């Protein structure tokens, strides 16, 4: 898999617990697209922050905030205005409910850019299956697409400066909920592109509670 033309994987499937990478992706979608059928993107379920007033002594100075907030981007706009993103992905990127779009956005240091890099995962509303994952590098002239992978059941995360791309693997007859395995590929930034650093292939057990639901696996073009 190349860095510019993309490769890799994730899916919003229940087997996501099979890898730490998958769990992060699957959890991330739940709260973002609450109007969708769940299956994928979000551990954002910590609940609202406490709003109880905090008593302070008049002589106690307020704590100062030293951490700079991450500059957020409009992930949907990035995808829709990116000429490197296929028309198929753009057509499939529709709100699940109201203005809630099925996208996950992560910020972190992947390319040694002075501003955080942005990873955007595009999913389906129904099963929360990843259909495209993209990395954007920030600069003086805006954000540039430096990695793209467009295929069913693909998902990317940032892990300690590495780009980790997970792809669910489906054999003929596999239901969406139970792929045959996954391929986890780790990329590192070298020069001006991502290069493959490590690859792990996991095969899942074919025994699923003694029963397999007859549900078709995702194919290219599914939304």
TALINRA-V615671 format. One record per residue. N is the residue number from 1. RES is the residue in one letter. PHI is phi in degrees with one decimal (* if undefined). D_LAST is the distance of its C-alpha to the last C-alpha in Angstrom with 2 decimals. Layout:
BEGIN
((N:RES:PHI:D_LAST) (N:RES:PHI:D_LAST))
END
This chain:
BEGIN
((1:X:*:22.96) (2:X:-97.3:24.08) (3:X:-79.3:24.02) (4:X:-79.6:23.20) (5:X:-89.5:20.69) (6:X:91.1:19.12) (7:X:-169.3:18.46) (8:X:121.8:18.04) (9:X:-173.9:15.87) (10:X:-167.8:14.65) (11:X:-148.4:12.51) (12:X:-86.9:12.69) (13:X:-117.1:14.83) (14:X:-68.7:18.28) (15:X:-72.2:19.95) (16:X:-50.9:19.46) (17:X:-65.7:23.11) (18:X:-68.4:24.07) (19:X:-143.8:24.30) (20:X:-60.7:25.36) (21:X:-61.5:22.69) (22:X:-63.0:19.95) (23:X:-58.7:21.64) (24:X:-62.6:21.67) (25:X:-68.6:17.96) (26:X:-64.4:17.10) (27:X:-65.2:19.81) (28:X:-64.7:18.84) (29:X:-86.7:15.75) (30:X:-53.4:17.63) (31:X:-84.0:19.79) (32:X:-60.6:17.72) (33:X:-112.6:15.06) (34:X:-62.6:17.53) (35:X:-78.7:16.00) (36:X:-88.6:12.79) (37:X:-69.8:13.12) (38:X:-74.2:14.64) (39:X:156.3:14.13) (40:X:-157.8:14.14) (41:X:-59.9:15.72) (42:X:172.7:19.31) (43:X:-87.2:22.97) (44:X:-87.3:23.85) (45:X:-120.9:25.70) (46:X:-69.8:29.22) (47:X:90.8:30.00) (48:X:-67.5:31.79) (49:X:-70.4:34.56) (50:X:-64.7:38.10) (51:X:-117.6:39.75) (52:X:-62.8:43.25) (53:X:-64.8:45.93) (54:X:-106.9:47.57) (55:X:-72.9:51.34) (56:X:-127.0:52.80) (57:X:-72.6:56.42) (58:X:-55.1:57.65) (59:X:-89.4:58.87) (60:X:-95.3:55.53) (61:X:-67.6:53.53) (62:X:-67.5:49.82) (63:X:-66.7:47.68) (64:X:-91.9:46.34) (65:X:-95.5:42.74) (66:X:-101.3:42.70) (67:X:-76.0:39.02) (68:X:-82.6:37.29) (69:X:-68.3:33.97) (70:X:-72.6:30.91) (71:X:-74.5:29.91) (72:X:-80.2:26.40) (73:X:-118.1:23.98) (74:X:-87.6:21.36) (75:X:-61.9:18.35) (76:X:-63.6:16.02) (77:X:-65.8:18.79) (78:X:-56.2:19.28) (79:X:-65.6:15.80) (80:X:-67.4:15.96) (81:X:-98.2:19.53) (82:X:-89.4:19.22) (83:X:-68.0:19.88) (84:X:-81.8:18.89) (85:X:-85.2:15.20) (86:X:-67.1:13.40) (87:X:-66.5:12.49) (88:X:-64.0:9.00) (89:X:-64.8:8.47) (90:X:-63.0:10.56) (91:X:-67.8:8.84) (92:X:-79.3:5.55) (93:X:-81.0:8.36) (94:X:-122.0:9.43) (95:X:-64.3:11.93) (96:X:-76.6:11.43) (97:X:-159.2:15.04) (98:X:52.2:17.76) (99:X:-111.5:17.45) (100:X:-89.8:15.81) (101:X:-92.3:13.01) (102:X:-81.6:11.07) (103:X:-130.4:13.19) (104:X:-108.4:16.07) (105:X:-130.6:19.14) (106:X:-123.9:22.14) (107:X:-122.4:25.50) (108:X:-178.9:28.09) (109:X:-95.2:30.42) (110:X:-116.8:28.92) (111:X:-120.2:30.66) (112:X:61.0:34.00) (113:X:-74.8:33.12) (114:X:-65.3:35.37) (115:X:-118.7:32.40) (116:X:-58.9:29.63) (117:X:-76.5:26.70) (118:X:-122.6:23.20) (119:X:-108.3:20.25) (120:X:-119.3:16.84) (121:X:-110.7:13.81) (122:X:-103.5:10.34) (123:X:-125.7:8.18) (124:X:-88.1:5.51) (125:X:-76.9:7.80) (126:X:-65.9:8.24) (127:X:-100.3:9.38) (128:X:58.2:9.54) (129:X:-89.1:8.59) (130:X:-66.6:9.52) (131:X:-117.3:7.83) (132:X:-171.8:10.99) (133:X:-136.3:14.47) (134:X:-141.5:17.30) (135:X:-118.6:21.00) (136:X:-118.0:23.08) (137:X:-104.1:26.86) (138:X:-83.1:28.95) (139:X:-160.4:32.08) (140:X:-62.3:34.50) (141:X:-100.6:32.24) (142:X:100.9:29.11) (143:X:-102.0:26.17) (144:X:-116.1:25.46) (145:X:-72.8:22.45) (146:X:-115.2:24.15) (147:X:-158.1:21.39) (148:X:-149.0:17.84) (149:X:-140.3:15.65) (150:X:-122.4:12.25) (151:X:-168.5:11.01) (152:X:-63.5:9.24) (153:X:60.9:11.24) (154:X:-117.5:13.23) (155:X:-155.9:15.13) (156:X:-120.5:18.42) (157:X:-138.1:21.44) (158:X:-104.5:24.94) (159:X:-131.3:27.75) (160:X:50.0:31.30) (161:X:88.8:30.67) (162:X:-104.6:28.45) (163:X:-94.6:24.79) (164:X:-112.1:23.31) (165:X:-111.1:20.06) (166:X:-114.2:18.81) (167:X:-124.2:16.66) (168:X:-73.4:16.19) (169:X:-108.6:17.56) (170:X:-115.5:16.75) (171:X:-90.5:19.42) (172:X:-59.2:19.24) (173:X:91.3:18.90) (174:X:-67.2:17.79) (175:X:-76.0:15.92) (176:X:-57.7:13.09) (177:X:-72.5:15.89) (178:X:-136.2:18.37) (179:X:-71.0:17.76) (180:X:-78.0:20.95) (181:X:176.4:21.38) (182:X:-152.4:20.46) (183:X:-119.3:21.73) (184:X:-111.0:22.89) (185:X:-114.9:24.08) (186:X:-105.0:26.32) (187:X:-115.7:26.88) (188:X:-128.1:29.85) (189:X:-75.4:30.69) (190:X:-138.5:33.54) (191:X:73.6:35.03) (192:X:-132.1:32.19) (193:X:-156.9:29.25) (194:X:-87.5:27.69) (195:X:-124.1:29.19) (196:X:-68.9:28.33) (197:X:-108.4:30.78) (198:X:-157.3:29.83) (199:X:-141.9:27.51) (200:X:-128.0:27.32) (201:X:-113.5:25.79) (202:X:-113.4:25.61) (203:X:-107.9:25.59) (204:X:-90.3:24.87) (205:X:-64.9:27.16) (206:X:-82.9:26.25) (207:X:-87.3:28.09) (208:X:-123.6:25.88) (209:X:52.2:28.33) (210:X:73.9:29.52) (211:X:-150.9:26.41) (212:X:-128.0:22.95) (213:X:-77.1:20.37) (214:X:-80.7:19.00) (215:X:-134.2:15.26) (216:X:-67.2:13.19) (217:X:-76.5:12.12) (218:X:-67.0:8.78) (219:X:-126.5:9.22) (220:X:-52.7:8.72) (221:X:102.8:6.36) (222:X:-68.0:3.79) (223:X:-126.5:0.00))
END
